[in-house]
Amino acid sequence: MTKSDAAKRRYFAPQEKMAILKRHLLERVPVSDLCDEFAIAPNVFYRWQRELFENGH
């Protein structure tokens, strides 16, 4: 990872992750729309979702 890559990395608080997941699960907003809106990769979204279902948080 280069220095410029590290500068692009962002941190999402657990509450922010939950709000994004809720928009998909409850409001049926497409994953692709959420990923575009929050500039995250789909694999990041699905990792958050897996962690939610596996760990309950």
PyMOL Python script that loads the backbone (N, CA, C, O; Angstrom):
from pymol import cmd

cmd.read_pdbstr("""\
ATOM      1  N   MET A   1       0.849  -1.178   0.000  1.00  0.00           N
ATOM      2  CA  MET A   1       0.000   0.000   0.000  1.00  0.00           C
ATOM      3  C   MET A   1       0.893   1.240   0.000  1.00  0.00           C
ATOM      4  O   MET A   1       1.795   1.367   0.829  1.00  0.00           O
ATOM      5  N   THR A   2       0.640   2.125  -0.912  1.00  0.00           N
ATOM      6  CA  THR A   2       1.416   3.351  -0.984  1.00  0.00           C
ATOM      7  C   THR A   2       0.821   4.392  -0.044  1.00  0.00           C
ATOM      8  O   THR A   2      -0.284   4.230   0.473  1.00  0.00           O
ATOM      9  N   LYS A   3       1.565   5.441   0.158  1.00  0.00           N
ATOM     10  CA  LYS A   3       1.092   6.510   1.045  1.00  0.00           C
ATOM     11  C   LYS A   3      -0.215   7.108   0.525  1.00  0.00           C
ATOM     12  O   LYS A   3      -1.096   7.442   1.317  1.00  0.00           O
ATOM     13  N   SER A   4      -0.350   7.244  -0.783  1.00  0.00           N
ATOM     14  CA  SER A   4      -1.580   7.822  -1.330  1.00  0.00           C
ATOM     15  C   SER A   4      -2.765   6.889  -1.117  1.00  0.00           C
ATOM     16  O   SER A   4      -3.889   7.355  -0.931  1.00  0.00           O
ATOM     17  N   ASP A   5      -2.529   5.563  -1.141  1.00  0.00           N
ATOM     18  CA  ASP A   5      -3.609   4.622  -0.860  1.00  0.00           C
ATOM     19  C   ASP A   5      -4.083   4.772   0.581  1.00  0.00           C
ATOM     20  O   ASP A   5      -5.285   4.753   0.846  1.00  0.00           O
ATOM     21  N   ALA A   6      -3.154   4.918   1.498  1.00  0.00           N
ATOM     22  CA  ALA A   6      -3.512   5.064   2.902  1.00  0.00           C
ATOM     23  C   ALA A   6      -4.308   6.352   3.128  1.00  0.00           C
ATOM     24  O   ALA A   6      -5.197   6.391   3.978  1.00  0.00           O
ATOM     25  N   ALA A   7      -3.998   7.384   2.382  1.00  0.00           N
ATOM     26  CA  ALA A   7      -4.714   8.649   2.529  1.00  0.00           C
ATOM     27  C   ALA A   7      -6.167   8.506   2.084  1.00  0.00           C
ATOM     28  O   ALA A   7      -7.030   9.227   2.585  1.00  0.00           O
ATOM     29  N   LYS A   8      -6.459   7.599   1.159  1.00  0.00           N
ATOM     30  CA  LYS A   8      -7.805   7.390   0.662  1.00  0.00           C
ATOM     31  C   LYS A   8      -8.652   6.544   1.604  1.00  0.00           C
ATOM     32  O   LYS A   8      -9.880   6.617   1.567  1.00  0.00           O
ATOM     33  N   ARG A   9      -8.010   5.745   2.445  1.00  0.00           N
ATOM     34  CA  ARG A   9      -8.725   4.844   3.342  1.00  0.00           C
ATOM     35  C   ARG A   9      -9.527   5.651   4.352  1.00  0.00           C
ATOM     36  O   ARG A   9      -9.027   6.609   4.942  1.00  0.00           O
ATOM     37  N   ARG A  10     -10.778   5.247   4.541  1.00  0.00           N
ATOM     38  CA  ARG A  10     -11.641   5.951   5.484  1.00  0.00           C
ATOM     39  C   ARG A  10     -12.109   4.983   6.551  1.00  0.00           C
ATOM     40  O   ARG A  10     -12.064   3.766   6.376  1.00  0.00           O
ATOM     41  N   TYR A  11     -12.555   5.541   7.648  1.00  0.00           N
ATOM     42  CA  TYR A  11     -13.067   4.762   8.754  1.00  0.00           C
ATOM     43  C   TYR A  11     -14.564   5.018   8.884  1.00  0.00           C
ATOM     44  O   TYR A  11     -15.009   6.166   8.900  1.00  0.00           O
ATOM     45  N   PHE A  12     -15.333   3.940   8.975  1.00  0.00           N
ATOM     46  CA  PHE A  12     -16.764   4.053   9.218  1.00  0.00           C
ATOM     47  C   PHE A  12     -17.043   3.534  10.619  1.00  0.00           C
ATOM     48  O   PHE A  12     -16.672   2.410  10.957  1.00  0.00           O
ATOM     49  N   ALA A  13     -17.691   4.344  11.421  1.00  0.00           N
ATOM     50  CA  ALA A  13     -18.080   3.925  12.773  1.00  0.00           C
ATOM     51  C   ALA A  13     -19.131   2.817  12.651  1.00  0.00           C
ATOM     52  O   ALA A  13     -19.828   2.730  11.641  1.00  0.00           O
ATOM     53  N   PRO A  14     -19.241   1.980  13.668  1.00  0.00           N
ATOM     54  CA  PRO A  14     -20.259   0.917  13.623  1.00  0.00           C
ATOM     55  C   PRO A  14     -21.671   1.440  13.337  1.00  0.00           C
ATOM     56  O   PRO A  14     -22.447   0.781  12.645  1.00  0.00           O
ATOM     57  N   GLN A  15     -22.000   2.610  13.864  1.00  0.00           N
ATOM     58  CA  GLN A  15     -23.325   3.185  13.630  1.00  0.00           C
ATOM     59  C   GLN A  15     -23.511   3.536  12.157  1.00  0.00           C
ATOM     60  O   GLN A  15     -24.600   3.371  11.608  1.00  0.00           O
ATOM     61  N   GLU A  16     -22.449   4.018  11.524  1.00  0.00           N
ATOM     62  CA  GLU A  16     -22.524   4.356  10.097  1.00  0.00           C
ATOM     63  C   GLU A  16     -22.702   3.097   9.253  1.00  0.00           C
ATOM     64  O   GLU A  16     -23.496   3.073   8.313  1.00  0.00           O
ATOM     65  N   LYS A  17     -21.956   2.058   9.598  1.00  0.00           N
ATOM     66  CA  LYS A  17     -22.086   0.783   8.873  1.00  0.00           C
ATOM     67  C   LYS A  17     -23.506   0.253   8.994  1.00  0.00           C
ATOM     68  O   LYS A  17     -24.097  -0.186   8.008  1.00  0.00           O
ATOM     69  N   MET A  18     -24.051   0.296  10.204  1.00  0.00           N
ATOM     70  CA  MET A  18     -25.406  -0.202  10.433  1.00  0.00           C
ATOM     71  C   MET A  18     -26.424   0.602   9.640  1.00  0.00           C
ATOM     72  O   MET A  18     -27.359   0.032   9.077  1.00  0.00           O
ATOM     73  N   ALA A  19     -26.258   1.909   9.590  1.00  0.00           N
ATOM     74  CA  ALA A  19     -27.189   2.756   8.839  1.00  0.00           C
ATOM     75  C   ALA A  19     -27.158   2.417   7.354  1.00  0.00           C
ATOM     76  O   ALA A  19     -28.202   2.392   6.702  1.00  0.00           O
ATOM     77  N   ILE A  20     -25.974   2.157   6.818  1.00  0.00           N
ATOM     78  CA  ILE A  20     -25.841   1.792   5.407  1.00  0.00           C
ATOM     79  C   ILE A  20     -26.497   0.438   5.159  1.00  0.00           C
ATOM     80  O   ILE A  20     -27.245   0.279   4.194  1.00  0.00           O
ATOM     81  N   LEU A  21     -26.223  -0.540   6.026  1.00  0.00           N
ATOM     82  CA  LEU A  21     -26.831  -1.869   5.877  1.00  0.00           C
ATOM     83  C   LEU A  21     -28.348  -1.809   5.986  1.00  0.00           C
ATOM     84  O   LEU A  21     -29.048  -2.497   5.244  1.00  0.00           O
ATOM     85  N   LYS A  22     -28.864  -0.995   6.903  1.00  0.00           N
ATOM     86  CA  LYS A  22     -30.310  -0.865   7.072  1.00  0.00           C
ATOM     87  C   LYS A  22     -30.963  -0.322   5.810  1.00  0.00           C
ATOM     88  O   LYS A  22     -32.051  -0.757   5.433  1.00  0.00           O
ATOM     89  N   ARG A  23     -30.307   0.618   5.163  1.00  0.00           N
ATOM     90  CA  ARG A  23     -30.885   1.174   3.925  1.00  0.00           C
ATOM     91  C   ARG A  23     -31.066   0.086   2.882  1.00  0.00           C
ATOM     92  O   ARG A  23     -32.039   0.100   2.129  1.00  0.00           O
ATOM     93  N   HIS A  24     -30.144  -0.849   2.835  1.00  0.00           N
ATOM     94  CA  HIS A  24     -30.274  -1.957   1.887  1.00  0.00           C
ATOM     95  C   HIS A  24     -31.332  -2.951   2.355  1.00  0.00           C
ATOM     96  O   HIS A  24     -32.217  -3.329   1.586  1.00  0.00           O
ATOM     97  N   LEU A  25     -31.242  -3.371   3.606  1.00  0.00           N
ATOM     98  CA  LEU A  25     -32.099  -4.443   4.100  1.00  0.00           C
ATOM     99  C   LEU A  25     -33.548  -4.007   4.308  1.00  0.00           C
ATOM    100  O   LEU A  25     -34.465  -4.786   4.048  1.00  0.00           O
ATOM    101  N   LEU A  26     -33.767  -2.796   4.764  1.00  0.00           N
ATOM    102  CA  LEU A  26     -35.126  -2.342   5.065  1.00  0.00           C
ATOM    103  C   LEU A  26     -35.742  -1.502   3.954  1.00  0.00           C
ATOM    104  O   LEU A  26     -36.924  -1.645   3.641  1.00  0.00           O
ATOM    105  N   GLU A  27     -34.940  -0.631   3.364  1.00  0.00           N
ATOM    106  CA  GLU A  27     -35.460   0.267   2.325  1.00  0.00           C
ATOM    107  C   GLU A  27     -35.236  -0.274   0.917  1.00  0.00           C
ATOM    108  O   GLU A  27     -35.706   0.302  -0.064  1.00  0.00           O
ATOM    109  N   ARG A  28     -34.508  -1.395   0.832  1.00  0.00           N
ATOM    110  CA  ARG A  28     -34.228  -2.075  -0.434  1.00  0.00           C
ATOM    111  C   ARG A  28     -33.454  -1.204  -1.437  1.00  0.00           C
ATOM    112  O   ARG A  28     -33.652  -1.301  -2.648  1.00  0.00           O
ATOM    113  N   VAL A  29     -32.581  -0.363  -0.907  1.00  0.00           N
ATOM    114  CA  VAL A  29     -31.700   0.425  -1.780  1.00  0.00           C
ATOM    115  C   VAL A  29     -30.664  -0.544  -2.348  1.00  0.00           C
ATOM    116  O   VAL A  29     -30.047  -1.290  -1.587  1.00  0.00           O
ATOM    117  N   PRO A  30     -30.458  -0.552  -3.661  1.00  0.00           N
ATOM    118  CA  PRO A  30     -29.494  -1.481  -4.258  1.00  0.00           C
ATOM    119  C   PRO A  30     -28.073  -1.276  -3.715  1.00  0.00           C
ATOM    120  O   PRO A  30     -27.646  -0.153  -3.448  1.00  0.00           O
ATOM    121  N   VAL A  31     -27.367  -2.383  -3.561  1.00  0.00           N
ATOM    122  CA  VAL A  31     -25.990  -2.346  -3.069  1.00  0.00           C
ATOM    123  C   VAL A  31     -25.143  -1.433  -3.947  1.00  0.00           C
ATOM    124  O   VAL A  31     -24.333  -0.658  -3.436  1.00  0.00           O
ATOM    125  N   SER A  32     -25.320  -1.516  -5.250  1.00  0.00           N
ATOM    126  CA  SER A  32     -24.513  -0.700  -6.158  1.00  0.00           C
ATOM    127  C   SER A  32     -24.728   0.791  -5.909  1.00  0.00           C
ATOM    128  O   SER A  32     -23.780   1.572  -5.991  1.00  0.00           O
ATOM    129  N   ASP A  33     -25.956   1.194  -5.607  1.00  0.00           N
ATOM    130  CA  ASP A  33     -26.235   2.604  -5.315  1.00  0.00           C
ATOM    131  C   ASP A  33     -25.549   3.042  -4.023  1.00  0.00           C
ATOM    132  O   ASP A  33     -24.966   4.124  -3.957  1.00  0.00           O
ATOM    133  N   LEU A  34     -25.622   2.196  -3.004  1.00  0.00           N
ATOM    134  CA  LEU A  34     -24.980   2.529  -1.728  1.00  0.00           C
ATOM    135  C   LEU A  34     -23.470   2.604  -1.875  1.00  0.00           C
ATOM    136  O   LEU A  34     -22.829   3.491  -1.312  1.00  0.00           O
ATOM    137  N   CYS A  35     -22.904   1.677  -2.630  1.00  0.00           N
ATOM    138  CA  CYS A  35     -21.455   1.678  -2.835  1.00  0.00           C
ATOM    139  C   CYS A  35     -21.012   2.936  -3.570  1.00  0.00           C
ATOM    140  O   CYS A  35     -19.980   3.522  -3.242  1.00  0.00           O
ATOM    141  N   ASP A  36     -21.782   3.346  -4.553  1.00  0.00           N
ATOM    142  CA  ASP A  36     -21.463   4.590  -5.268  1.00  0.00           C
ATOM    143  C   ASP A  36     -21.592   5.795  -4.344  1.00  0.00           C
ATOM    144  O   ASP A  36     -20.728   6.673  -4.340  1.00  0.00           O
ATOM    145  N   GLU A  37     -22.652   5.838  -3.575  1.00  0.00           N
ATOM    146  CA  GLU A  37     -22.906   6.980  -2.696  1.00  0.00           C
ATOM    147  C   GLU A  37     -21.824   7.141  -1.630  1.00  0.00           C
ATOM    148  O   GLU A  37     -21.405   8.258  -1.327  1.00  0.00           O
ATOM    149  N   PHE A  38     -21.376   6.024  -1.065  1.00  0.00           N
ATOM    150  CA  PHE A  38     -20.414   6.089   0.034  1.00  0.00           C
ATOM    151  C   PHE A  38     -18.985   5.765  -0.398  1.00  0.00           C
ATOM    152  O   PHE A  38     -18.083   5.679   0.435  1.00  0.00           O
ATOM    153  N   ALA A  39     -18.787   5.588  -1.695  1.00  0.00           N
ATOM    154  CA  ALA A  39     -17.459   5.299  -2.264  1.00  0.00           C
ATOM    155  C   ALA A  39     -16.795   4.107  -1.577  1.00  0.00           C
ATOM    156  O   ALA A  39     -15.641   4.168  -1.151  1.00  0.00           O
ATOM    157  N   ILE A  40     -17.566   3.019  -1.485  1.00  0.00           N
ATOM    158  CA  ILE A  40     -17.018   1.785  -0.942  1.00  0.00           C
ATOM    159  C   ILE A  40     -17.132   0.693  -1.999  1.00  0.00           C
ATOM    160  O   ILE A  40     -17.996   0.752  -2.874  1.00  0.00           O
ATOM    161  N   ALA A  41     -16.269  -0.287  -1.911  1.00  0.00           N
ATOM    162  CA  ALA A  41     -16.310  -1.414  -2.833  1.00  0.00           C
ATOM    163  C   ALA A  41     -17.406  -2.386  -2.383  1.00  0.00           C
ATOM    164  O   ALA A  41     -17.667  -2.514  -1.187  1.00  0.00           O
ATOM    165  N   PRO A  42     -18.042  -3.063  -3.326  1.00  0.00           N
ATOM    166  CA  PRO A  42     -19.087  -4.024  -2.947  1.00  0.00           C
ATOM    167  C   PRO A  42     -18.593  -5.083  -1.960  1.00  0.00           C
ATOM    168  O   PRO A  42     -19.342  -5.498  -1.076  1.00  0.00           O
ATOM    169  N   ASN A  43     -17.337  -5.527  -2.101  1.00  0.00           N
ATOM    170  CA  ASN A  43     -16.841  -6.536  -1.165  1.00  0.00           C
ATOM    171  C   ASN A  43     -16.795  -6.006   0.264  1.00  0.00           C
ATOM    172  O   ASN A  43     -16.945  -6.775   1.213  1.00  0.00           O
ATOM    173  N   VAL A  44     -16.590  -4.705   0.426  1.00  0.00           N
ATOM    174  CA  VAL A  44     -16.614  -4.099   1.761  1.00  0.00           C
ATOM    175  C   VAL A  44     -18.030  -4.161   2.319  1.00  0.00           C
ATOM    176  O   VAL A  44     -18.226  -4.532   3.476  1.00  0.00           O
ATOM    177  N   PHE A  45     -19.010  -3.801   1.508  1.00  0.00           N
ATOM    178  CA  PHE A  45     -20.409  -3.869   1.943  1.00  0.00           C
ATOM    179  C   PHE A  45     -20.771  -5.283   2.376  1.00  0.00           C
ATOM    180  O   PHE A  45     -21.354  -5.481   3.442  1.00  0.00           O
ATOM    181  N   TYR A  46     -20.425  -6.264   1.547  1.00  0.00           N
ATOM    182  CA  TYR A  46     -20.791  -7.645   1.862  1.00  0.00           C
ATOM    183  C   TYR A  46     -20.023  -8.183   3.067  1.00  0.00           C
ATOM    184  O   TYR A  46     -20.529  -9.048   3.783  1.00  0.00           O
ATOM    185  N   ARG A  47     -18.817  -7.686   3.299  1.00  0.00           N
ATOM    186  CA  ARG A  47     -18.079  -8.079   4.501  1.00  0.00           C
ATOM    187  C   ARG A  47     -18.794  -7.543   5.740  1.00  0.00           C
ATOM    188  O   ARG A  47     -18.949  -8.264   6.726  1.00  0.00           O
ATOM    189  N   TRP A  48     -19.234  -6.274   5.695  1.00  0.00           N
ATOM    190  CA  TRP A  48     -19.985  -5.707   6.817  1.00  0.00           C
ATOM    191  C   TRP A  48     -21.260  -6.520   7.070  1.00  0.00           C
ATOM    192  O   TRP A  48     -21.607  -6.806   8.216  1.00  0.00           O
ATOM    193  N   GLN A  49     -21.946  -6.883   5.994  1.00  0.00           N
ATOM    194  CA  GLN A  49     -23.183  -7.642   6.126  1.00  0.00           C
ATOM    195  C   GLN A  49     -22.909  -9.009   6.745  1.00  0.00           C
ATOM    196  O   GLN A  49     -23.645  -9.446   7.630  1.00  0.00           O
ATOM    197  N   ARG A  50     -21.865  -9.681   6.292  1.00  0.00           N
ATOM    198  CA  ARG A  50     -21.502 -10.990   6.843  1.00  0.00           C
ATOM    199  C   ARG A  50     -21.170 -10.872   8.329  1.00  0.00           C
ATOM    200  O   ARG A  50     -21.590 -11.703   9.134  1.00  0.00           O
ATOM    201  N   GLU A  51     -20.411  -9.831   8.685  1.00  0.00           N
ATOM    202  CA  GLU A  51     -20.046  -9.619  10.090  1.00  0.00           C
ATOM    203  C   GLU A  51     -21.295  -9.370  10.945  1.00  0.00           C
ATOM    204  O   GLU A  51     -21.379  -9.842  12.079  1.00  0.00           O
ATOM    205  N   LEU A  52     -22.251  -8.635  10.403  1.00  0.00           N
ATOM    206  CA  LEU A  52     -23.490  -8.374  11.122  1.00  0.00           C
ATOM    207  C   LEU A  52     -24.228  -9.677  11.388  1.00  0.00           C
ATOM    208  O   LEU A  52     -24.666  -9.925  12.512  1.00  0.00           O
ATOM    209  N   PHE A  53     -24.368 -10.503  10.372  1.00  0.00           N
ATOM    210  CA  PHE A  53     -25.135 -11.742  10.521  1.00  0.00           C
ATOM    211  C   PHE A  53     -24.385 -12.771  11.384  1.00  0.00           C
ATOM    212  O   PHE A  53     -25.008 -13.533  12.123  1.00  0.00           O
ATOM    213  N   GLU A  54     -23.069 -12.789  11.288  1.00  0.00           N
ATOM    214  CA  GLU A  54     -22.295 -13.761  12.062  1.00  0.00           C
ATOM    215  C   GLU A  54     -22.135 -13.352  13.518  1.00  0.00           C
ATOM    216  O   GLU A  54     -22.159 -14.203  14.407  1.00  0.00           O
ATOM    217  N   ASN A  55     -21.971 -12.057  13.771  1.00  0.00           N
ATOM    218  CA  ASN A  55     -21.651 -11.584  15.113  1.00  0.00           C
ATOM    219  C   ASN A  55     -22.773 -10.790  15.771  1.00  0.00           C
ATOM    220  O   ASN A  55     -22.741 -10.539  16.976  1.00  0.00           O
ATOM    221  N   GLY A  56     -23.735 -10.408  14.998  1.00  0.00           N
ATOM    222  CA  GLY A  56     -24.835  -9.619  15.567  1.00  0.00           C
ATOM    223  C   GLY A  56     -24.476  -8.172  15.848  1.00  0.00           C
ATOM    224  O   GLY A  56     -25.196  -7.480  16.568  1.00  0.00           O
ATOM    225  N   HIS A  57     -23.336  -7.698  15.269  1.00  0.00           N
ATOM    226  CA  HIS A  57     -22.940  -6.295  15.413  1.00  0.00           C
ATOM    227  C   HIS A  57     -22.046  -5.864  14.290  1.00  0.00           C
ATOM    228  O   HIS A  57     -21.616  -4.711  14.251  1.00  0.00           O
TER     229      HIS A  57
END
""", "prot")
cmd.dss("prot")
cmd.show_as("cartoon", "prot")
cmd.util.cbc("prot")
cmd.orient("prot")
